[in-house]
Amino acid sequence: MKTSFKILLATDYSDAVMNAERYAFQFAKNTGSFIKIIHVFAPPLSIPYQQFDPYTVDYTPFEYEMEKLEDHALKILRLLKIDPEEIHYSCEVREGNVTLQVVEEAKESDVDFIITGTHGAKGFIDILLGNTAWGIIKKADCPVLALPEDALFTSVKNIVFATNYRLGEIPVINYLVEIAKIFDAELTLVHISNFSVSKQFELKLYEDFRSEVNTHIFYEKLNIKLIHSDKIIEGLNDFCSRSNANWLVMSPEKRDIFEKVFEPSSSKTRKMSFHSKIPLLAIPDFYKLNNSSFWKKYEIQKVHA
């Protein structure tokens, strides 16, 4: 795997996204990566009246937004004391729905992952409707790194992957091993259990999972853990805090339309995008599927547990 990346940074200039901007540029500089900054606007209100010159016919909303974004990028670099010549980046502006345009740009630019900030859930409406970060995570075909407002840039030395023993996780784990090798990082696969199934069945699933991983994946800094917690989200956050995790990784399951309608708040990944204190890397699990008998057997056993 290459040691540098092509990154898409989504910004709306808000204070909540400021930390994601800083993180993205610092990460890009430290890894020699290319970064494309995208801002999605919705005219006709994008140009303030007092700044719009009606006699400047060629001054379109796109030109105004591009100039604003380029100036914003330079301000970030000055703030971080990074010479623009030290980093490879470009700017892109689009018109329309933020989530759809960011996802479309990620596809067209063939980026390795998207970086976005999380605004957090400040009330019932935010929780009900979700946020931009969660929308991008749901629709993107590539990994998305969601940055909380108080997450600081650090070297990636400890990666925690929250496993649910699912079919699509083996290719995700293989991907994470390659990422961990780049940074010489610890990779911990952790399952948080509240024993919604019997303890005996839980332990059997864990042992089967550990055996399968150890059979097909070798990395000397790979660890596998089973943690008990009555509250899964709080237990996962607590584990990440105690283990000094730099990234928390989850692989959101693509559900059918009925689950999306009747269980809109059931996704653990969605909840983590609101509550995680560290960067959350969400990786789609549908790149390719592992056909090993263990995963088929597990899916059947889970249904009848």
Secondary structure, 3 states (H helix, E strand, C coil): CCCCCEEEEECCCCHHHHHHHHHHHHHHHHHCCEEEEEEEECCCCCCCHHHCCCCCCCCCHHHHHHHHHHHHHHHHHHHHCCCHHHCEEEEEEEECCHHHHHHHHHHHHCCCEEEEECCCCCCHHHHHHCCHHHHHHHHCCCCEEEECCCCCCCCCCEEEEECCCCCCHHHHHHHHHHHHHHHCCEEEEEEEECCCCCHHHHHHHHHHHHHHHHHHCCCCCEEEEEEECCCHHHHHHHHHHHCCCCEEEECCCCCCHHHHHHCCCCCHHHHHHHHCCCCEEECCCCCCCCCCHHHHHHHHHHHHC
